[in-house]
Amino acid sequence: MKSAPLAAVCLGLLLSCTCWAKPNGPKGKKPKQVIPAIECDVRAGKINLPEFIAKCPAHCKETKQQVYGSGVFASISSICNAAIHSGVITNAGGKVIVKKMAGQNIYKGSSSNGVRSLSLPKWRESFVVTVGKPKKGVIYPATLDYVPSRPTYVKTSQKEAKSPPVTTELPTAAAPEPTTTTTPQPSSTSSTTLAPSTPPPTTPPPTTPPPTTTKARAAVHKVRDAGNGHPYLASEPSASSRQQPHNGPGGSGPVFRGATYLNRFAQRTSAGQRRPEPGATIRRQPSSPAGPDVSYAAPDSGYTWTETDTPGITAWDHRPDISEYERWLYRFGSNLPRAPDSDGGRKVPLDTTYTRVEPVDSWRPDASIYQSGYNVREEEPAARVPEPASQGAPECKVDLVFLMDGSWSIGKRRFKIQKDFLSEVAQTINVGVTGPVMGVVQYGDEPVTEVSLKSASSSRELRSAIEKITQKGGPSHVGKALGYINKQFFSDANGNRGGAPNVAVVLVDGWPTDKVEEASRLARESGINIFFVTIEGADDVEKKNLIENDFVDKAVCRTNGFFSLPVSSWFALRKLVQPLVKRVCDADRLVCSKTCLNANDIAFVIDGSSSVGTGNFRTVLQFVANITREFEISDTDTRVGAVQYTYEQRLEFSFTQHGNKADLLNAVKRIDYWSGGTSTGAAISYAAEQLFSKSKPNKRKIMIVITDGRSYDDVRQPALAVHRQDVIAYAVGIAWASQDELEYIATDPDKEHAFFVDEFDNLYKFVPKIVNNICQEFNSQPRN
């Protein structure tokens, strides 16, 4: 009999457990993602979530809400416009996922997808936006937690002063506080009294009308508590936040413009400050006079005046997903009160410096950050006066670039050593507008300009730019980097000055992963002096792995050891600063700055005999001008002189007479045809005496003789004499010129230096041939 009820009880329990375990709803159904909608003006910093999904409306681009940064945006940026800028959504709107991250030191502006983002020096919080497709199993919040908005403002005008009195009321959630009453006086000053109030009963008190002021104030305003404990509000305000007084309406007294904000902190006791006693008179500070139309309240530890329509006071919320700086900036702006007086035994005087009236239209949510009163930099007490441009060391006027190794083989520690080395060089070399300028190119898989020649005008700016360089990674493509500086870096757009030697210092960890010979040759021919600093170079076993043997000798300007500096260890690199700076500043030994186009003294010896004729003589002068145009003409570059001869000789102009190309071409054009006989040998000797005897030691001496017939005198001895003086002679014959005399005059090999043409009109064909030969001979000189 007892077993039957027991079995029934067990069966009931079993059925109950089965019903409990049965899931509600269809089996295996996944929760649906609810996507909250946001407006175009919602900024990421306004939402208290580290990661969330949202839906943007259409046509946000037309609202022109501000965006700061590219790819990674400052948290004061519009979410929707940042998504359009990144290409995550179009102007038609759509879903985006927002993920917050740490702040950046700089945000670079750019234009993308019809949205122009602005640059920002620094911000404490950032975010990125991605396509609004959550990963499998990830559910984002269905609602967004917003930061409370800024307090509202009441617009002021002259008419409001005549309107019925404005009432104020005490906060219902806090203990009673003193009330302030302003009484108009016949004079321009006013007296402020403090009225006591009774303590609140334990039971709800009866409703009483709020106290009213005896005169309508110029504007309803809010007094911010100066005694709260927020770390930013206890500091001295910046100079930009201080406002100057101006006369109020009708000249009644100075009124302070600006803004004061509602205190959002919970009540807090200040150890160094005491609440004024009931009935005590609050004294106004002499430095902050006020007119009769403004009322003031004493600084307190937790109470403030508030408007009738102001929402309830919210307590300070220590949420980890939003920075203190963000919370403070959105709630209080950049106007910071003074720290409270630490003397608890004395009455706290009224500080009216931060009790100010602001019209409604002085703050606009859609305004630029530089117009809305925000202080962008966290610590910037005053505007910095720009430093005057550094003049630099004039004895070291070079355009210098360092090719720093950013490959993965170098590692982070050695990359930091490399940056420290460049910073020391920047400090030692004394960068300035009349001295050296320095840039940095980082190479790996692809070269990239980190600092251009015009980016830094002083060593201090250069060191700051070097500190910000981050490692790119990749292989050590030195050859590609040398081609890059030759074609792109040393350009006018990057700050190449033209009159200063171009110097490139290549830092290599071990050895390159590509060939450098061809790129180096082209760079040298362009006038770039290449130095190589090899750190921890290949040993005998590792040399078998080199793509190009003797890559240093194939790359540097000269192989005499002046341009190559091997270092055994990265830790010994610092010792190289002074020797390297001394070498790159030695302009006399930067021989690769001299190219085939800027390192010559060229003398034209022109036949002016009667057989030439006036018309053909003008054709000869055009030939001379065409060759001259191909060279860089100046006192320090290529110089040109000219001699015309018949039986006699005449110096048309010397090497030093014309220092620029325009003057030189005009001088060629003005040469008058002489007419007479043909004494070519005497003309060669005359050119050697009048021109080449005054040539500079570092110039290549080139003579171009142009004649249309056989000489009346011997040309062999004069030609041998100039050859012994290292003069490179070219002979150009026209019509009746003697081929054997041309070969006597020309430097060996004759086929490269002697030319003959049947007619004067065909002279132009030899211009490129002569110029190419000059450059080929120059570039084929020994590099030891």
C-alpha positions in Angstrom: 0.0 0.0 0.0 2.8 2.4 0.7 4.7 1.6 -2.5 1.9 2.9 -4.8 1.9 6.4 -3.4 5.7 6.5 -3.4 5.8 5.5 -7.1 3.2 8.2 -7.9 5.3 10.8 -6.2 8.5 9.7 -8.1 6.6 9.8 -11.4 5.3 13.3 -10.6 8.8 14.6 -9.8 10.1 13.0 -13.0 7.5 14.7 -15.2 8.1 18.0 -13.4 11.8 17.9 -14.1 11.2 17.1 -17.8 8.8 20.0 -18.2 11.4 22.3 -16.5 14.2 21.3 -18.8 12.1 21.7 -22.0 13.4 24.8 -23.8 11.0 27.6 -24.6 10.5 28.3 -28.3 11.8 26.5 -31.3 14.8 24.3 -30.8 18.2 25.8 -31.9 16.8 29.3 -32.7 19.6 31.9 -32.5 18.9 35.3 -30.9 18.3 38.1 -33.5 20.7 41.1 -33.6 18.8 44.3 -33.0 20.6 47.2 -34.7 20.0 50.6 -33.1 19.8 53.7 -35.3 21.9 56.8 -34.9 21.8 60.3 -36.3 24.5 61.8 -38.6 25.8 64.0 -35.8 26.5 61.2 -33.2 30.1 61.1 -32.3 31.8 57.9 -31.0 32.9 59.5 -27.8 29.2 60.2 -26.9 28.5 56.4 -26.6 29.7 54.6 -23.5 30.5 51.3 -25.1 33.9 49.9 -26.2 32.4 48.2 -29.3 28.9 48.4 -30.8 26.9 48.2 -34.0 24.7 51.0 -35.3 22.8 52.0 -38.4 23.5 55.3 -40.1 20.8 57.2 -42.0 21.1 58.4 -45.6 22.5 61.8 -46.7 25.0 62.2 -43.8 27.5 63.6 -46.2 25.4 66.7 -46.7 25.4 67.5 -43.0 29.1 68.1 -43.1 29.7 66.8 -39.6 33.3 67.0 -38.7 35.7 64.0 -39.0 39.3 64.0 -37.6 41.8 61.5 -38.9 42.1 58.9 -41.6 41.5 55.2 -41.0 41.8 55.7 -37.3 39.6 58.6 -36.2 39.5 60.8 -33.0 36.4 60.0 -30.9 35.0 63.5 -31.4 34.4 62.5 -35.1 31.0 61.8 -36.6 30.5 58.0 -36.8 28.6 58.1 -40.0 30.8 60.5 -41.9 33.9 58.6 -40.7 32.3 55.4 -42.1 31.7 57.2 -45.5 35.3 58.5 -45.4 36.6 55.0 -44.9 34.4 53.5 -47.6 32.5 51.3 -45.2 29.2 52.7 -46.2 28.0 55.1 -48.9 25.9 58.3 -48.6 22.9 56.1 -48.7 23.6 55.0 -45.1 24.0 51.5 -43.7 25.2 49.4 -40.8 28.6 49.9 -39.2 30.6 48.4 -36.3 32.5 50.8 -34.2 35.5 49.7 -32.1 37.2 52.1 -29.8 41.0 52.2 -29.1 43.7 54.2 -27.5 44.3 57.8 -28.5 46.8 58.8 -31.1 49.6 61.5 -31.0 48.4 62.8 -34.4 45.5 62.4 -36.7 46.1 63.2 -40.4 43.3 64.7 -42.4 42.5 63.6 -46.0 39.8 63.6 -48.6 38.1 60.4 -49.4 34.7 59.4 -50.9 33.5 63.0 -50.9 34.3 63.6 -47.1 37.1 65.9 -46.1 38.6 64.9 -42.7 40.7 67.3 -40.7 44.0 66.9 -38.9 44.2 66.9 -35.1 47.4 67.1 -33.0 46.4 64.8 -30.2 43.4 63.0 -28.7 42.9 60.6 -25.8 40.5 58.2 -27.5 40.2 56.8 -31.1 37.9 54.5 -33.0 37.8 52.5 -36.2 34.7 51.6 -38.3 34.1 48.3 -40.2 31.3 46.8 -42.2 28.3 46.1 -40.0 28.3 42.3 -40.3 28.9 40.8 -36.9 31.0 37.7 -36.6 29.3 34.4 -36.0 28.0 34.1 -32.4 28.7 37.8 -31.6 25.7 39.8 -30.4 26.1 43.6 -29.9 24.0 45.7 -27.5 20.6 46.4 -28.8 20.6 49.9 -27.2 23.3 52.5 -27.0 24.4 54.1 -23.7 24.9 57.9 -24.4 26.9 60.4 -22.4 24.6 63.0 -20.9 24.4 66.1 -23.2 25.7 69.5 -22.4 23.5 71.9 -20.4 21.0 74.1 -22.2 21.3 77.9 -22.4 18.8 80.7 -22.4 19.3 83.4 -25.0 19.8 86.9 -23.7 18.7 90.2 -25.1 17.8 93.7 -24.0 14.1 92.9 -24.0 14.6 90.1 -21.4 15.7 92.7 -18.9 12.2 94.1 -18.9 10.4 90.8 -18.8 8.9 89.4 -15.5 11.4 88.2 -13.0 13.0 84.8 -13.6 12.7 82.3 -10.8 15.2 79.9 -9.5 14.7 76.8 -7.3 16.9 74.6 -5.1 17.8 71.1 -6.1 15.3 68.7 -4.6 17.9 65.9 -4.2 20.4 67.8 -2.1 20.4 69.5 1.3 19.2 73.1 1.4 21.7 75.8 0.5 22.0 79.5 0.9 20.0 81.7 -1.5 21.4 84.7 -3.1 19.4 87.9 -3.6 20.5 90.8 -5.8 19.0 94.2 -5.0 19.3 97.1 -7.5 21.0 100.2 -6.2 21.1 103.8 -7.5 24.8 103.6 -8.0 26.8 101.4 -10.3 27.6 98.8 -7.6 25.4 96.3 -5.9 25.3 94.5 -2.6 24.9 90.8 -2.3 23.4 89.2 0.8 23.1 85.5 1.8 19.7 84.4 3.2 19.6 81.4 5.5 17.2 78.5 5.0 15.7 76.0 7.4 16.8 72.4 7.5 14.6 70.0 5.7 12.2 67.8 7.8 12.4 64.1 7.7 9.0 63.9 6.1 8.2 65.4 2.7 7.8 69.2 3.2 4.9 71.1 1.8 5.2 72.7 -1.6 6.4 76.3 -1.2 6.9 78.9 -4.0 10.6 79.3 -4.9 12.4 82.5 -4.0 12.5 85.2 -6.6 15.1 87.9 -7.4 14.0 91.5 -6.8 15.0 92.5 -10.4 15.1 90.7 -13.7 18.6 89.5 -14.4 20.2 90.1 -17.8 20.3 86.4 -18.4 19.7 83.2 -16.5 23.0 81.6 -15.8 24.5 78.7 -14.0 27.3 78.8 -11.4 29.8 76.0 -11.5 31.1 74.7 -8.2 34.7 75.7 -7.7 35.2 73.2 -4.8 34.7 69.9 -6.5 37.5 67.3 -6.6 37.9 66.6 -10.3 41.6 66.4 -11.2 41.3 68.7 -14.2 39.0 71.3 -12.4 41.6 71.7 -9.6 44.2 73.1 -11.9 44.9 76.7 -13.2 42.9 77.6 -16.3 44.7 78.3 -19.5 45.2 81.8 -20.7 42.7 81.3 -23.5 39.9 80.6 -21.0 40.2 83.9 -19.2 37.7 86.5 -20.4 37.9 90.3 -20.2 35.0 92.3 -18.8 33.0 94.7 -20.9 30.3 97.2 -19.9 26.9 95.7 -19.6 23.6 97.2 -21.0 23.3 100.8 -20.4 26.8 101.0 -18.9 25.6 99.6 -15.6 28.8 97.7 -15.1 31.1 95.1 -16.5 29.6 91.8 -17.5 31.7 88.8 -18.2 31.2 86.9 -21.4 31.8 83.2 -21.8 30.1 80.2 -20.3 29.5 78.5 -17.0 28.3 74.9 -16.7 26.2 73.0 -14.3 28.2 70.9 -11.8 27.5 67.2 -12.5 29.3 65.9 -9.5 27.6 64.4 -6.4 27.9 66.2 -3.1 31.4 66.1 -1.8 32.9 67.4 1.4 36.0 69.6 0.9 38.5 69.4 3.8 40.0 72.8 3.1 36.8 74.8 2.7 33.9 75.7 5.0 30.3 76.5 4.1 29.5 80.2 4.8 27.5 80.8 8.0 23.8 81.8 7.6 23.5 85.5 7.2 27.1 86.1 6.3 27.8 88.7 3.6 29.7 87.4 0.6 32.4 89.8 -0.4 33.1 90.4 -4.1 36.8 90.2 -5.2 38.2 93.6 -6.1 39.7 92.0 -9.3 36.3 90.9 -10.6 33.8 93.7 -10.4 30.2 93.0 -11.4 27.2 95.1 -12.4 23.9 94.9 -10.7 22.4 92.6 -13.3 24.4 89.6 -12.4 23.9 87.5 -9.2 26.6 85.3 -7.6 26.8 82.4 -5.3 29.5 81.4 -2.9 31.7 78.4 -3.9 30.4 75.4 -2.1 31.4 71.7 -1.8 28.3 70.2 -3.4 25.5 72.7 -4.2 24.8 74.8 -7.2 22.1 77.1 -8.5 20.2 75.6 -11.4 17.6 76.6 -13.9 13.9 75.6 -13.5 14.0 73.6 -16.7 17.4 72.0 -16.2 17.3 68.1 -15.9 18.3 66.5 -12.6 21.9 66.5 -11.5 23.7 63.3 -12.3 26.4 62.0 -10.1 30.0 61.4 -11.2 30.1 58.0 -12.9 33.4 56.1 -12.8 33.0 54.2 -16.0 36.1 52.5 -17.5 35.0 52.6 -21.1 35.3 56.4 -21.4 38.3 58.5 -20.4 38.2 61.2 -17.8 39.4 63.7 -20.3 36.5 62.9 -22.7 33.9 63.0 -19.9 35.3 66.3 -18.6 35.6 67.9 -22.1 32.0 67.1 -23.1 30.5 68.2 -19.8 32.5 71.2 -18.9 34.5 72.5 -21.9 37.8 74.2 -21.5 37.0 76.7 -18.8 38.7 75.5 -15.6 38.1 77.1 -12.2 40.8 77.8 -9.7 41.7 75.4 -6.9 39.8 76.0 -3.6 41.5 77.8 -0.8 43.3 75.3 1.5 42.8 77.5 4.6 39.8 76.1 6.3 39.7 78.8 9.0 38.9 81.8 6.7 35.9 82.7 4.8 36.2 81.8 1.1 35.8 85.0 -1.0 33.6 85.0 -4.0 35.5 84.3 -7.2 33.5 85.7 -10.1 36.1 85.1 -12.8 34.3 81.9 -14.0 30.7 83.1 -13.4 29.8 84.2 -16.9 26.9 84.6 -19.2 26.7 82.9 -22.6 24.1 83.4 -25.4 22.6 80.4 -27.0 24.4 80.7 -30.3 27.9 80.8 -28.9 28.2 77.0 -28.9 27.2 75.0 -31.9 27.4 71.2 -31.9 28.2 71.2 -35.7 31.0 73.7 -35.4 34.7 72.8 -35.9 36.6 71.9 -32.9 38.8 74.9 -33.4 35.6 77.1 -33.3 33.7 75.5 -30.4 35.9 76.4 -27.5 37.4 73.0 -27.0 41.0 72.9 -25.9 42.5 70.3 -28.2 45.8 69.8 -26.4 45.6 68.4 -23.0 48.4 70.6 -21.6 48.9 73.8 -23.4 48.8 76.7 -21.0 49.8 79.4 -23.5 50.4 79.7 -27.2 54.0 79.0 -28.1 55.9 81.6 -30.0 57.4 80.0 -33.2 61.1 79.6 -33.1 63.1 81.6 -35.6 64.5 79.5 -38.5 67.9 78.1 -37.7 70.7 79.4 -40.0 72.8 76.2 -39.6 76.5 75.8 -40.2 77.4 77.6 -43.5 80.6 75.7 -43.8 78.6 72.5 -44.3 76.1 73.4 -46.9 74.9 70.0 -48.2 71.6 68.4 -49.1 71.8 65.1 -47.1 69.6 62.1 -46.9 70.0 59.0 -44.7 68.7 55.7 -46.1 67.8 53.8 -42.9 67.3 50.1 -42.8 63.7 49.2 -41.9 63.9 45.5 -42.8 62.7 42.7 -40.5 66.3 41.5 -40.0 67.2 44.5 -38.0 64.8 44.0 -35.1 63.1 46.6 -32.9 66.1 47.1 -30.6 68.6 47.8 -33.4 66.0 49.9 -35.2 65.9 52.1 -32.0 69.7 52.3 -32.0 69.6 53.4 -35.6 67.1 56.2 -34.8 69.2 57.4 -31.8 72.2 57.5 -34.2 70.3 59.7 -36.7 69.1 62.0 -33.9 72.7 62.5 -32.7 73.8 63.2 -36.3 71.0 65.7 -36.6 72.1 67.5 -33.5 75.8 67.5 -34.5 75.4 68.7 -38.1 73.4 71.8 -37.1 70.6 71.9 -39.6 69.6 75.3 -41.0 68.6 77.3 -44.1 72.1 78.5 -44.9 73.8 75.3 -43.8 73.0 71.6 -44.1 69.5 70.2 -44.6 68.7 66.6 -43.8 66.0 64.1 -44.8 65.4 60.4 -44.0 64.2 57.6 -46.3 63.3 54.2 -44.8 63.8 51.2 -47.0 62.5 47.7 -46.8 60.3 46.1 -49.5 59.5 49.7 -50.7 61.3 52.9 -49.9 59.3 55.7 -48.3 60.2 59.3 -47.4 60.0 59.8 -43.6 61.5 63.3 -43.6 61.9 65.4 -46.7 64.6 68.0 -47.1 62.1 70.8 -46.4 60.3 69.2 -43.5 62.7 70.3 -40.7 64.3 73.8 -40.5 66.3 73.1 -37.4 68.0 70.2 -35.6 65.3 70.2 -33.0 62.5 69.7 -35.5 64.5 67.0 -37.2 65.1 65.1 -34.1 61.4 65.2 -33.2 60.5 63.9 -36.7 63.0 61.1 -36.4 61.6 60.0 -33.1 58.2 59.4 -34.7 59.5 57.0 -37.3 58.2 53.4 -37.0 59.7 50.3 -38.6 58.1 49.3 -41.9 59.7 45.8 -42.3 60.4 43.8 -45.4 63.6 42.7 -47.1 66.7 45.0 -47.5 66.1 46.4 -51.0 69.0 48.9 -51.1 69.1 49.1 -54.9 65.5 50.1 -55.1 66.0 52.8 -52.5 69.0 54.3 -54.4 66.8 54.5 -57.5 64.1 56.1 -55.5 66.3 59.0 -54.1 67.8 59.5 -57.6 64.4 59.9 -59.3 62.1 61.3 -56.6 63.8 62.4 -53.4 66.4 64.9 -54.7 63.7 67.0 -56.4 62.7 70.7 -56.1 59.4 69.6 -54.6 61.2 67.8 -51.8 63.4 70.8 -51.0 66.5 70.1 -53.2 68.3 73.4 -53.3 70.4 72.8 -56.4 73.4 74.8 -55.3 74.4 72.4 -52.6 76.0 68.9 -53.0 73.7 66.0 -52.8 74.8 63.3 -50.3 73.3 60.0 -49.5 74.4 57.9 -46.5 73.1 54.2 -46.7 72.9 52.3 -43.4 72.9 48.5 -44.1 72.4 45.7 -41.6 74.6 43.0 -43.0 74.1 43.1 -46.8 71.4 44.1 -49.4 68.9 41.6 -50.8 69.0 43.1 -54.3 71.6 44.5 -56.7 72.9 48.0 -56.2 75.4 48.5 -59.1 73.2 49.9 -61.8 71.1 52.1 -59.5 74.3 53.5 -57.9 75.8 54.3 -61.2 72.8 56.3 -62.3 72.8 58.1 -58.9 76.4 59.0 -59.2 75.9 60.3 -62.8 73.2 62.5 -61.4 75.7 64.0 -58.9 74.8 62.1 -55.7 77.7 61.3 -53.4 77.0 57.9 -52.0 78.4 56.8 -48.6 77.9 53.3 -47.2 77.8 52.4 -43.5 77.7 48.6 -43.1 77.0 47.3 -39.7 77.9 43.7 -38.8 78.8 42.9 -42.4 79.1 39.4 -43.9 81.9 37.1 -42.8 83.7 34.7 -45.2 81.0 32.1 -44.9 78.1 34.5 -45.3 79.7 36.1 -48.3 78.6 33.1 -50.3 75.0 34.2 -49.8 75.5 37.7 -51.2 73.5 38.5 -54.3 76.2 40.9 -55.4 79.9 40.6 -54.4 81.8 43.8 -53.4 78.4 45.7 -53.4 80.0 48.5 -51.3 82.7 49.3 -54.0 80.1 49.1 -56.7 77.9 51.6 -54.9 80.0 54.3 -53.3 81.1 57.5 -55.0 84.8 56.5 -54.9 86.5 53.3 -53.8 89.4 55.1 -52.0 87.9 54.3 -48.6 86.6 57.8 -47.9 83.0 56.9 -48.7 82.8 53.5 -47.0 82.6 53.1 -43.2 82.3 49.5 -41.9 81.1 49.1 -38.2 81.6 45.8 -36.3 78.6 46.2 -34.0 75.4 48.2 -33.7 76.6 49.3 -30.3 79.7 50.9 -31.8 77.6 53.0 -34.2 77.5 55.9 -31.9 81.2 56.4 -32.2 80.8 57.1 -35.9 78.8 60.3 -35.5 81.7 62.8 -35.5 83.8 61.1 -38.3 80.8 60.8 -40.6 79.6 64.4 -40.1 83.2 65.5 -40.9 83.2 63.6 -44.1 79.8 64.6 -45.5 80.7 68.3 -44.8 84.0 68.1 -46.7 82.8 69.7 -50.0 86.2 69.5 -51.7 86.1 65.7 -51.5 82.5 65.3 -52.5 83.7 64.6 -56.1 80.5 63.0 -57.3 78.7 66.3 -57.0 80.6 67.1 -60.2 78.9 65.7 -63.2 79.5 65.8 -66.9 77.2 68.8 -67.2 78.5 70.9 -64.3 82.2 70.4 -64.1 83.7 71.7 -67.4 85.6 74.6 -68.9 84.6 74.5 -72.6 86.4 76.7 -75.2 84.9 77.2 -78.7 87.5 78.0 -81.4 85.4 79.4 -84.3 86.6 79.9 -87.9 85.7 83.4 -89.1 87.5 83.2 -92.5 86.1 84.7 -95.7 85.1 81.2 -97.0 82.5 80.8 -94.3 80.2 83.8 -95.2 77.8 85.8 -93.1 74.8 83.4 -93.3 76.9 80.2 -92.5 78.6 82.0 -89.7 75.2 82.6 -88.0 74.6 78.8 -88.5 77.9 78.1 -86.7 76.8 80.4 -83.8 73.5 78.5 -83.5 75.5 75.2 -83.3 77.6 76.7 -80.5 74.4 77.9 -78.6 72.8 74.4 -79.0 75.7 72.7 -77.3 75.9 75.3 -74.6 72.2 74.8 -73.6 72.9 71.2 -72.6 75.2 72.2 -69.7 74.7 73.8 -66.3 76.2 77.3 -66.5 77.5 79.2 -63.5 80.7 80.3 -61.8 80.9 77.0 -59.9 79.5 74.8 -62.7 80.4 74.6 -66.4 82.0 77.7 -67.8 82.3 78.7 -71.5 84.7 80.9 -73.4 85.0 81.7 -77.2 87.8 82.6 -79.6 87.2 83.7 -83.3 90.1 83.5 -85.7 91.2 84.3 -89.3 94.8 85.2 -89.8 94.5 86.7 -86.4 92.7 85.8 -83.2 90.1 87.6 -81.1 88.9 86.6 -77.6 85.1 87.0 -77.8 84.6 86.3 -74.0 86.5 84.4 -71.3 85.4 81.7 -68.8 84.6 84.2 -66.1 82.7 86.8 -68.1 79.2 85.2 -68.2 78.0 83.5 -65.0 74.5 82.3 -66.2 73.1 80.6 -69.3 70.9 83.5 -70.4 73.8 86.0 -70.5 76.0 83.4 -72.2 73.6 82.7 -75.0 73.1 86.4 -75.6 76.9 86.8 -75.8 77.1 84.1 -78.4 74.4 85.7 -80.4 76.2 89.1 -80.4 79.5 87.7 -81.9 80.3 89.6 -85.1 81.5 87.9 -88.2 85.2 88.9 -88.8 86.3 87.5 -92.3 89.8 86.9 -93.4 92.3 83.9 -93.8 92.5 80.6 -91.9 95.3 80.1 -89.3 93.9 77.2 -87.2 97.2 76.3 -85.5 97.7 79.8 -84.2 94.2 79.9 -82.9 94.6 76.7 -80.9 97.7 78.1 -79.2 95.9 81.4 -78.5 93.0 79.6 -76.8 95.4 77.6 -74.6 97.1 80.8 -73.5 94.0 83.0 -73.1 91.5 80.4 -71.7 92.9 77.1 -70.5 95.8 78.7 -68.6 93.2 80.2 -66.3 91.1 77.1 -65.9 90.3 75.8 -62.4 92.0 72.5 -61.3 88.7 70.7 -60.6 87.4 71.5 -64.1 87.6 69.2 -67.1 89.1 71.2 -70.0 87.3 70.7 -73.3 88.1 72.5 -76.7 85.8 72.4 -79.7 87.4 73.6 -83.0 85.0 74.5 -85.9 86.6 75.1 -89.3 85.5 75.0 -93.0 88.9 74.6 -94.7 92.6 73.7 -94.6 94.8 75.8 -92.3 97.5 78.1 -93.6 99.7 77.0 -90.7 100.7 73.8 -89.0 98.2 72.4 -86.5 100.2 69.4 -85.2 102.4 71.1 -82.7 99.7 73.3 -81.2 97.4 70.3 -80.9 100.0 68.1 -79.1 100.7 71.0 -76.7 97.1 71.2 -75.6 96.8 67.5 -75.3 99.7 67.5 -72.9 97.8 70.0 -70.8 95.0 67.4 -70.4 92.7 69.3 -72.8 90.1 67.1 -74.5 89.9 68.3 -78.1 87.0 67.9 -80.5 87.4 68.9 -84.2 84.3 69.7 -86.4 85.0 70.2 -90.2 82.6 71.5 -92.8 82.8 71.5 -96.6 86.5 72.0 -97.5 88.0 71.1 -94.2 91.0 68.6 -94.3 90.3 65.2 -92.7 93.9 64.6 -91.7 94.0 68.0 -89.9 90.8 67.2 -88.0 92.4 63.9 -86.8 95.6 65.8 -85.7 93.5 68.2 -83.7 91.2 65.6 -82.1 92.0 63.6 -79.0 92.3 59.9 -79.5 90.3 57.9 -80.4 89.7 60.0 -83.5 86.3 58.5 -84.3 84.9 59.8 -81.0 86.3 63.3 -81.3 86.6 64.2 -85.0 83.5 64.9 -87.2 82.9 66.0 -90.7 79.8 67.4 -92.4 79.2 68.4 -96.0 77.0 71.4 -95.4 76.7 74.0 -92.6 72.9 73.2 -92.3 73.7 69.7 -91.1 75.8 70.8 -88.1 72.9 70.3 -85.7 73.1 66.5 -86.1 76.4 66.4 -84.1 75.1 68.3 -81.0 73.8 65.2 -79.2 76.8 63.1 -80.3 79.3 65.6 -78.8 77.4 66.0 -75.6 77.0 62.2 -75.1 80.7 61.7 -75.7 81.6 64.3 -73.1 79.4 62.6 -70.5 80.5 59.1 -71.3 84.1 60.1 -70.9 83.4 61.8 -67.6 81.5 58.8 -66.1 84.1 56.3 -67.2 86.8 57.9 -65.1 88.5 55.6 -62.5 86.6 55.7 -59.2 89.7 55.1 -57.0 
